[in-house]
Amino acid sequence: MTDSGVFAMDIICNEVSALLTAAFVLALVPGFRQRERSLLSLRDRGTALLVFLVLGLVEEATVSHADWLNERIVTVCAAGLVAGPWVGLAVSVFVTWLAVGYDGLPLGPVGISMLCGGLAGGFLHRWRPKQAQRPLTGFGLTLAVSLLRSGLFLLYAPSSQVALNSLEKIGMATVLQGLGTALLLAIVEQVRERDEQTRAAAAAEMNAPKHA
């Protein structure tokens, strides 16, 4: 493997580590630990918003070095799916501002794709909360948003570096981004299931008949 390939792998590993950290932080929020709660409290949504804004900043530190895993797309889709449309909208506006204001990317392709990801995930969270929590849903939504973003770049900015990426690289990046969202949702789901098992075991122990 070439030096550039090794460097790209290091960047991807760092971004995956950031996703893992964000997932475990979200798992500590009370609202995310209970499967039956489809509507988060204002405090829980605020915590989720802060986590996703910080996660969006991670991409700003690595976007100029590697574009195999675009954490902005993962961040926007995951924000909508786990915290609802308002958080998804706020995060999409924030990452669009970063991409356009600091990296010089065209507003149209970035803004449209990010808004679609955040709002689609958010309304799915509101209307189908159980479906939104599934890793496969996160993978599918992120895959669609990634393809939409690439298509808009090819349509509106054919001369940009993003549009010049090979189809193979675009396809690989799209899959990696989908897996990133699925990984984040899977970790939250695993923590939730463990908590439910712990509560069930504690309840069973309390209700068990005591023998002299």
Secondary structure, 3 states (H helix, E strand, C coil): CCHHHHHHHHHHHHHHHHHHHHHHHHHCCHHHHCCCCCCCCHHHHHHHHHHHHHHHHHHHHHCCCCCCCCHHHHHHHHHHHHHCHHHHHHHHHHHHHHHHHHHCCCHHHHHHHHHHHHHHHHHHHHHCHHHHCCHHHHHHHHHHHHHHHHHHHHHHCCCCHHHHCCHHHHHHHHHHHHHHHHHHHHHHHHHHHHHHHHHHHHHHHHHCCCCC
